[in-house]
């Protein structure tokens, strides 16, 4: 896949925006249903979207969206679920391990 330097930078920045959004959204959801319930879902969806980056970049895109746009969407959601999962795992660790051990 041939992506310009500008598009690559935007896609990478897009992932960081997704992590920031995920931090807020996942925290709100975790407060309602619990970290234990949301963490497996976050990691499963992260795996799905990470795999989709590779699948989309080799598929040539669909009729309505370019391959670059599809990769940008896959990277956004990968960042969302990986970032949300990592932040949830950090919160979960703070619940299980007392402060004097951390």
PyMOL commands that set and color helices and strands:
alter all, ss='L'
color gray80, all
select helices_A, chain A and resi 5-33+35-59+67-96
alter helices_A, ss='H'
color red, helices_A
deselect
rebuild
show_as cartoon
